[in-house]
Amino acid sequence: MRGEENAPNTIIRVRVDEVKYVIAKAPGSIANLGPGFDILSIAISGVYDIVEVFSTSGNGKIYVDSKGFDVPSGESNVAYTVAKSFIEKYDIKNVDLYIKVVKGVPPASGLGSSGATSAATAFALAKLFQINISNNELLYLSGLGEAFAAGSPHYDNVAASLFGGFNIIDINKNRVYNIKPNNMKINIAIVIPKIAELQGKKKTEYARSLLPKQIDLDIHIKQTSALAKLIYAIFNNDLDILGEAISTDFIVEPHRAKMIPYYYELKKLAFEYGALGFNISGAGPSIFTIHKTSEEARYVGEKLSGFLNNKGIECSFIVSYVSESGAELIR
């Protein structure tokens, strides 16, 4: 690490009346949802990052300390990139920032880990400095953290972590449309395999490198049909149709499935055990299923993780649901 800005264990001694302090949290997310590559996402409950931000009088230093999982502190953390961009954009001077990131979203899992940290950091800073910024500005700032982590901004993940619910990214207008599904609780099982071949790689960049640069028109038509079906299901509270749509992907899934051992066996088993939908979460390697009840989600999660364990693949699973809440203050 280079310089004081990278020293996570530095003790900052200031008078209490000089300190401003907020704590925010932001949930993890599932992006793509089958046919919606780079444009659809949902926030998931029970899995979130917490970001504590202190500001003191100073000369622009930024300290970042990360706890949980193997996530770097200092300038190598996405929170640093977001914070540096924030204070430059809004011309905030004569302050030092101390940021503590408590990771709850596992990194390199396909659950929007860097997006959750980025969203919580941008949201916390806006509240700390009482700057009334638009949702689009929050999205842009959070996307800078994603770009640092993954090589390019992926607004689907950060949109879900910021705004909760179901999100549609308008790539052409750089906007996000946020939907809170009415009277439809979408229960989810998420299986997170630990795949040795992916360790040490920039996983998102690698997952994108597997994708085709061009597709045939007939594939585009099939994919668009599945995407339209998914949007219809959301607006009509139809979990069965939603499951069918989520399970249909002619572009991304066939190429990324090769990253995940026994992928198509897992998909077949999921439906046999009662899942309504199945696909890869984000860039993987996590896979997710959707269900009408949490009990069904837990049952399928146990079965799929047990199958992988029996094949010698270490994994864990989470039972969750679509969270209406995005980034929010804890204090």
C-alpha positions as CSV (number, residue, x, y, z in Angstrom):
1,M,0.0,0.0,0.0
2,R,1.1,3.5,-0.8
3,G,1.0,6.4,1.7
4,E,-1.3,7.3,4.5
5,E,-4.4,7.0,2.4
6,N,-3.8,3.3,2.3
7,A,-3.3,2.8,6.1
8,P,-6.4,1.1,7.4
9,N,-5.2,0.9,11.0
10,T,-4.3,4.6,11.3
11,I,-5.8,6.1,14.5
12,I,-7.4,9.4,13.9
13,R,-7.5,11.7,17.0
14,V,-9.9,14.6,16.8
15,R,-12.2,16.5,19.0
16,V,-15.7,15.0,19.2
17,D,-17.4,18.3,18.0
18,E,-15.4,18.1,14.8
19,V,-16.7,14.7,13.8
20,K,-19.6,13.9,11.4
21,Y,-20.7,10.3,11.3
22,V,-23.2,8.2,9.4
23,I,-23.7,4.5,8.8
24,A,-25.4,3.2,5.7
25,K,-26.1,-0.3,4.3
26,A,-27.0,-1.6,0.9
27,P,-28.2,-5.0,-0.2
28,G,-26.6,-7.4,-2.6
29,S,-28.2,-8.1,-5.9
30,I,-28.9,-10.5,-8.7
31,A,-28.4,-9.1,-12.2
32,N,-29.5,-10.2,-15.7
33,L,-32.3,-12.5,-14.4
34,G,-31.9,-14.7,-17.5
35,P,-32.7,-12.8,-20.6
36,G,-32.0,-9.3,-19.2
37,F,-28.2,-9.1,-19.6
38,D,-26.8,-5.8,-18.3
39,I,-30.3,-4.3,-18.0
40,L,-32.3,-6.1,-15.3
41,S,-31.6,-6.6,-11.6
42,I,-33.2,-7.3,-8.2
43,A,-32.1,-6.4,-4.7
44,I,-32.0,-9.4,-2.3
45,S,-32.8,-9.4,1.4
46,G,-30.5,-10.5,4.2
47,V,-27.2,-10.0,2.4
48,Y,-25.8,-6.5,2.6
49,D,-22.7,-4.4,3.1
50,I,-22.4,-1.8,5.9
51,V,-20.4,1.4,5.4
52,E,-19.5,3.7,8.2
53,V,-18.2,7.2,7.2
54,F,-16.5,9.7,9.5
55,S,-15.5,13.1,8.3
56,T,-13.1,15.3,10.3
57,S,-11.4,18.6,9.5
58,G,-8.3,17.8,7.4
59,N,-6.7,18.2,4.1
60,G,-8.4,15.6,1.9
61,K,-7.0,12.2,3.0
62,I,-9.2,9.2,2.6
63,Y,-8.7,6.1,4.8
64,V,-10.6,2.9,4.0
65,D,-10.7,-0.2,6.3
66,S,-12.5,-3.3,5.1
67,K,-13.6,-6.1,7.3
68,G,-15.0,-9.5,6.2
69,F,-14.0,-11.8,3.4
70,D,-10.7,-11.2,1.6
71,V,-11.4,-7.7,0.4
72,P,-8.5,-5.1,0.3
73,S,-8.5,-1.9,2.3
74,G,-7.1,1.5,1.2
75,E,-7.0,2.7,-2.4
76,S,-7.7,-0.8,-3.7
77,N,-11.2,-0.8,-2.2
78,V,-14.1,0.5,-4.4
79,A,-15.2,2.7,-1.5
80,Y,-12.0,4.8,-2.0
81,T,-12.8,5.4,-5.7
82,V,-16.4,6.4,-4.9
83,A,-15.3,8.7,-2.0
84,K,-12.5,10.4,-4.0
85,S,-14.9,11.0,-7.0
86,F,-17.6,12.3,-4.6
87,I,-15.4,14.9,-2.9
88,E,-14.0,16.0,-6.2
89,K,-17.4,16.3,-7.9
90,Y,-18.9,18.3,-5.1
91,D,-15.8,20.3,-4.4
92,I,-15.6,19.2,-0.7
93,K,-12.5,20.6,0.9
94,N,-10.7,20.7,4.2
95,V,-11.9,17.3,5.4
96,D,-10.5,13.9,5.9
97,L,-12.7,10.8,5.5
98,Y,-12.4,7.6,7.4
99,I,-14.5,4.8,5.9
100,K,-15.1,1.4,7.4
101,V,-16.6,-1.3,5.1
102,V,-18.2,-4.3,6.8
103,K,-18.6,-6.9,4.0
104,G,-21.7,-9.1,4.1
105,V,-22.0,-9.7,0.4
106,P,-19.5,-12.4,-0.6
107,P,-17.0,-11.1,-3.3
108,A,-16.6,-12.7,-6.7
109,S,-19.9,-14.5,-6.2
110,G,-22.2,-12.9,-8.8
111,L,-24.2,-11.2,-6.0
112,G,-23.1,-7.6,-6.7
113,S,-20.5,-7.4,-3.9
114,S,-18.6,-4.3,-5.3
115,G,-21.9,-2.7,-6.2
116,A,-23.3,-3.0,-2.7
117,T,-20.1,-1.3,-1.3
118,S,-20.2,1.4,-3.9
119,A,-23.9,2.1,-3.4
120,A,-23.7,2.3,0.4
121,T,-20.6,4.6,0.2
122,A,-22.2,7.0,-2.3
123,F,-25.5,7.1,-0.3
124,A,-23.6,7.6,3.0
125,L,-21.6,10.5,1.7
126,A,-24.6,12.2,0.3
127,K,-26.3,12.0,3.7
128,L,-23.1,12.9,5.6
129,F,-22.6,16.2,3.6
130,Q,-26.4,16.8,3.2
131,I,-26.2,17.0,-0.5
132,N,-29.5,16.5,-2.3
133,I,-28.4,14.6,-5.4
134,S,-30.5,12.9,-7.9
135,N,-30.9,9.2,-8.4
136,N,-29.1,9.4,-11.6
137,E,-26.1,11.1,-9.9
138,L,-26.1,8.4,-7.2
139,L,-26.1,5.8,-9.9
140,Y,-23.3,7.4,-11.8
141,L,-21.1,7.7,-8.6
142,S,-21.8,4.1,-7.6
143,G,-21.0,3.0,-11.1
144,L,-17.5,4.4,-10.7
145,G,-16.8,1.9,-8.0
146,E,-18.1,-0.9,-10.2
147,A,-15.9,0.3,-13.0
148,F,-12.9,0.2,-10.7
149,A,-13.7,-3.4,-9.6
150,A,-14.9,-4.9,-12.9
151,G,-13.3,-2.8,-15.6
152,S,-16.5,-1.1,-16.7
153,P,-19.5,0.2,-14.9
154,H,-22.4,-2.2,-14.5
155,Y,-25.4,-0.1,-13.5
156,D,-27.8,-3.1,-13.1
157,N,-26.1,-4.2,-9.8
158,V,-25.6,-0.7,-8.3
159,A,-29.2,0.2,-9.2
160,A,-30.6,-2.7,-7.2
161,S,-28.3,-1.9,-4.3
162,L,-29.3,1.8,-4.3
163,F,-33.0,1.6,-5.0
164,G,-34.2,-2.0,-4.0
165,G,-36.9,-3.9,-5.8
166,F,-36.7,-4.6,-9.5
167,N,-34.7,-2.4,-11.8
168,I,-34.6,-1.8,-15.6
169,I,-31.6,0.1,-16.9
170,D,-32.2,2.4,-19.9
171,I,-28.8,2.1,-21.6
172,N,-29.7,4.7,-24.2
173,K,-30.8,7.5,-21.8
174,N,-28.6,6.5,-18.8
175,R,-31.6,6.1,-16.6
176,V,-33.0,3.5,-14.2
177,Y,-36.7,2.5,-13.8
178,N,-37.4,1.1,-10.4
179,I,-40.4,-1.2,-9.8
180,K,-41.7,-2.5,-6.5
181,P,-43.7,-5.6,-7.3
182,N,-47.1,-5.4,-5.7
183,N,-48.5,-8.4,-3.8
184,M,-45.8,-10.8,-5.1
185,K,-43.1,-12.0,-2.8
186,I,-40.4,-13.6,-4.8
187,N,-38.6,-16.2,-2.7
188,I,-35.1,-17.1,-3.8
189,A,-32.5,-19.8,-3.1
190,I,-29.0,-18.9,-4.0
191,V,-26.3,-21.5,-4.2
192,I,-22.7,-20.2,-4.1
193,P,-20.1,-22.8,-5.3
194,K,-16.4,-22.3,-4.6
195,I,-14.7,-22.9,-7.9
196,A,-10.9,-23.1,-7.7
197,E,-10.4,-22.2,-11.3
198,L,-12.0,-18.8,-10.8
199,Q,-9.8,-17.9,-7.7
200,G,-7.4,-15.1,-8.5
201,K,-9.1,-14.1,-11.7
202,K,-10.9,-10.8,-12.4
203,K,-14.0,-12.9,-12.4
204,T,-16.4,-10.4,-14.0
205,E,-14.0,-9.6,-16.8
206,Y,-13.4,-13.3,-17.4
207,A,-17.1,-14.0,-17.5
208,R,-17.7,-11.3,-20.0
209,S,-14.8,-12.6,-22.2
210,L,-16.8,-15.8,-22.7
211,L,-19.7,-14.0,-24.4
212,P,-20.1,-13.7,-28.2
213,K,-19.4,-10.3,-29.8
214,Q,-22.3,-10.7,-32.2
215,I,-25.5,-12.7,-32.3
216,D,-27.9,-13.8,-35.1
217,L,-31.2,-12.0,-35.6
218,D,-33.3,-15.1,-34.8
219,I,-31.4,-15.4,-31.4
220,H,-32.1,-11.7,-30.8
221,I,-35.8,-12.2,-31.4
222,K,-36.0,-15.2,-29.1
223,Q,-34.2,-13.3,-26.4
224,T,-36.4,-10.2,-26.7
225,S,-39.5,-12.4,-26.5
226,A,-38.2,-13.9,-23.2
227,L,-37.4,-10.5,-21.9
228,A,-40.9,-9.1,-22.7
229,K,-42.4,-12.2,-21.0
230,L,-40.4,-11.4,-17.9
231,I,-41.6,-7.8,-17.7
232,Y,-45.2,-9.0,-18.3
233,A,-44.8,-11.4,-15.3
234,I,-43.6,-8.7,-13.0
235,F,-46.4,-6.3,-13.8
236,N,-49.0,-9.1,-13.6
237,N,-47.7,-10.7,-10.4
238,D,-47.3,-14.1,-12.1
239,L,-44.5,-16.1,-10.5
240,D,-45.0,-19.1,-12.9
241,I,-44.5,-17.0,-16.0
242,L,-41.6,-15.1,-14.3
243,G,-39.9,-18.5,-13.6
244,E,-40.3,-19.5,-17.2
245,A,-38.8,-16.2,-18.4
246,I,-35.9,-16.2,-16.0
247,S,-35.0,-19.7,-17.1
248,T,-34.8,-18.7,-20.8
249,D,-31.5,-17.2,-22.1
250,F,-30.2,-17.8,-25.6
251,I,-27.1,-15.5,-25.3
252,V,-25.3,-15.5,-22.0
253,E,-26.3,-18.7,-20.2
254,P,-25.0,-21.1,-22.9
255,H,-21.5,-19.6,-22.7
256,R,-21.2,-19.0,-18.9
257,A,-22.7,-22.3,-18.0
258,K,-19.2,-23.8,-18.7
259,M,-17.8,-21.9,-15.7
260,I,-20.1,-23.8,-13.3
261,P,-19.5,-27.5,-12.8
262,Y,-22.7,-29.7,-13.4
263,Y,-24.6,-26.6,-14.4
264,Y,-27.3,-28.2,-16.5
265,E,-27.6,-31.1,-14.1
266,L,-28.3,-28.5,-11.4
267,K,-30.9,-26.8,-13.6
268,K,-32.7,-30.1,-14.2
269,L,-32.6,-31.1,-10.6
270,A,-34.0,-27.6,-9.5
271,F,-37.1,-28.1,-11.7
272,E,-37.5,-31.7,-10.5
273,Y,-37.5,-30.4,-6.9
274,G,-40.1,-27.7,-7.7
275,A,-38.2,-24.6,-8.6
276,L,-40.2,-22.2,-10.8
277,G,-37.1,-20.6,-12.3
278,F,-33.3,-21.1,-12.5
279,N,-30.4,-19.2,-13.9
280,I,-26.9,-17.8,-13.3
281,S,-26.8,-14.9,-10.8
282,G,-24.9,-12.0,-12.5
283,A,-21.5,-13.1,-13.8
284,G,-21.7,-16.2,-11.6
285,P,-20.7,-18.6,-10.3
286,S,-23.7,-18.4,-8.0
287,I,-26.9,-19.8,-9.4
288,F,-30.4,-18.9,-8.2
289,T,-33.9,-20.4,-8.2
290,I,-37.3,-18.7,-7.5
291,H,-40.2,-20.1,-5.5
292,K,-43.6,-19.2,-4.0
293,T,-42.5,-20.0,-0.4
294,S,-39.3,-19.7,1.6
295,E,-39.7,-23.3,2.7
296,E,-39.6,-24.4,-1.0
297,A,-36.6,-22.2,-1.5
298,R,-34.8,-23.8,1.4
299,Y,-35.6,-27.3,0.3
300,V,-34.2,-26.7,-3.2
301,G,-31.2,-24.8,-1.8
302,E,-30.3,-27.8,0.4
303,K,-30.8,-30.3,-2.4
304,L,-28.6,-28.4,-4.9
305,S,-25.9,-27.6,-2.5
306,G,-25.9,-31.3,-1.3
307,F,-25.6,-32.4,-4.9
308,L,-22.5,-30.2,-5.4
309,N,-21.0,-31.3,-2.0
310,N,-21.4,-34.9,-3.0
311,K,-19.5,-34.1,-6.2
312,G,-16.6,-32.7,-4.1
313,I,-17.4,-29.0,-4.8
314,E,-17.5,-26.8,-1.7
315,C,-20.6,-24.5,-1.6
316,S,-23.0,-22.7,0.5
317,F,-26.6,-21.5,0.0
318,I,-28.7,-18.6,1.1
319,V,-32.5,-18.3,1.3
320,S,-33.6,-14.8,0.4
321,Y,-36.4,-12.8,-1.3
322,V,-36.6,-9.6,-3.4
323,S,-36.0,-6.7,-1.1
324,E,-38.0,-3.5,-1.6
325,S,-35.3,-1.6,0.3
326,G,-32.1,-0.4,-1.2
327,A,-29.5,1.8,0.4
328,E,-30.6,3.2,3.7
329,L,-29.2,4.9,6.8
330,I,-28.7,2.9,10.0
331,R,-27.7,6.0,11.9
